[in-house]
Amino acid sequence: MKLRGDGVQAYGYWTLCNELERLSRIYPFLRIEPIGRSVMGKSIPAIGIGHGTKRIHYNASFHANEWITTPLLMQFLEDLSCAYARGTAWRGANIRRMLSEATLWLVPMVNPDGVDLVLQGVTPDHSHGDLLLAWNGGSPDFRNWKANIRGVDLNDQFPAHWEEEAARRGRSGPGERDYGGEAPLTEPEAIAMANFTEKHSFDLVMALHTQGQEIYWNYRDYEPQESEALADRLALASNYCAVKLTGSDAGYKDWFIQHYRRPGFTIEVGFGVNPLPVETFPVLYEQVVPILLEGLEL
């Protein structure tokens, strides 16, 4: 898998679909299934690998302008699958053993409509074009867009003190970021993620975001006692900083911790200004792989 270095045409939804088709041919043991559809009808794929009793979930691109997390997760999937198929160690890890003890499910692009908007802008035939331009202050530049195609921030959509987060954000309507919708779980992408999580009842989840080189591990003291020590392990593996976060609600990780009382982590990959440049991909990948591998051992 290669990313273009010009920062213009990068990793959108159809690139993801093509990559999944390619990987499914090479590695027939991958289980690929849709978990729902976006506002614009794009199927949101999940990929399963492994057959262990530990149920682990990683996701990426909740936020549209953080799309680089998708190829990071996809490159991890490809490298993991290659080592699994060959029966070889990867970065010192016995992958076949790990995946005999854990089953990993990935959702590499939670927000496909938003990602394509960031990368392509409003195309002439876009079904939401006029509204999007209005919500974006008339500007055709959507590089800073975080929300879904209806201007709702999908990581402010979960029923974990949603009302408090909405009051804190103070957003009255759709826009590029921070509007949590009229109520929790109004958006099909967020509903898909909640249903998918409830179906599998994961033991541990990680959501990849950018940026800050930080690992958020807590939520209002709902997290289990071991979460801080687990976050310290992830930090040690990556040189990221484990951070006890306050003043934030309604995120996917928040809801998971509150709902299941199990370990959940938000991984803020890299450092800089979103969207992080394509050219930083190799460095970001070296940072995130140890976290993702360690997550399978937690």
Residue, then its C-alpha position, 0 to 999 in steps of 0.5 A: m500500500k502506498l500513499r501519494g506524497d503530494g497531499v492532494q489525492a490521498y486515502g478516501y473511501w474508494t481507496l479503502c474499498n479497493e484495498l479491502e478487495r485486494l487483501s481479501r484475495i491475498y488473505p482469505f481468512l479475513r472476515i469482512e462484513p458491513i456494519g451499516r451505511s453512512v448518510m450517503g449510503k456508503s457501506i461501512p466495513a469491518i474486518g475480523i482476524g483471529h479466533g481467540t476468546k479476547r475480543i479487541h476492537y480498533n477504529a479510525s476516522f471518526h473525524a473526517n480530517e483525521w483520515i490518515t488514521t485509516p491507512l495507518l490501520m489498514q497498513f497494520l492489518e496488511d502487515l499483521s495478516c502477512a505475518y499470520a499467513r506466513g507463521t512468522a514473528w513480526r516486530g518480535a511478536n508471535i502473531r499466530r499465538m496472539l491471534s489464537e488468544a484474541t479476535l481483532w475487529l477493525v473499522p478503518m473508516v467510521n466517517p466515509d462521507g466526511v473523509d471524501l469531503v475533506l479530500q475532494g470538496v463539494t463535487p458538482d453533483h454532491s447531494h448535500g453541496d449547498l448545505l455544506l457550503a453554507w455550513n462551511g461559511g461559503s468556503p470550498d475548502f473543507r480540509n478542517w472538516k471533522a463532522n459527518i456529511r450532515g455537520v454532526d461530530l460523530n465523536d460527540q454522538f454517544p449517550a455518555h453525559w451527552e447533554e453536558e457535552a452539548a452545553r459545553r460545546g455551545r453549538s446550535g447547529p451543523g458545522e465543521r466540528d463540535y456539533g453533537g446533533e439534536a440527540p445522541l445516536t441520531e447519525p447512522e454512522a454512530i448508530a452502526m458503531a454502537n450496534f456493532t460494539e453491542k453485538h461483539s461485546f468487546d473486552l477492549v477498544m481503541a479509537l485512533h485520532t490525531q493529534g497530540q501523541e497522547i493516550y486517553w484512558n479514563y472516563r469519569d471513574y467508570e473505567p476498571q482499576e487496571s486501565e491506568a496501568l494498561a495505558d502506562r504499558l501503551a505509553l511505554a511501548s510508544n513514547y506517547c503520554a498516558v493522560k487522565l482526561t477531564g471535561s470531555d463527554a459523549g465520545y465513543k471511548d467514553w460511552f464504551i467505558q461507561h456502558y461496559r466498565r471495560p478498558g477503552f482508549t483514545i490514541e491521539v496519533g502524531f503531532g502537528v495540525n490536522p490534517l497531518p501531512v501525508e509525508t508524515f505517514p512512515v513516522l506515524y506508522e512507526q509510532v502507532v504499531p507498538i500501541l496496536l500490537e501491545g493492545l492485542e496483549l493487554 
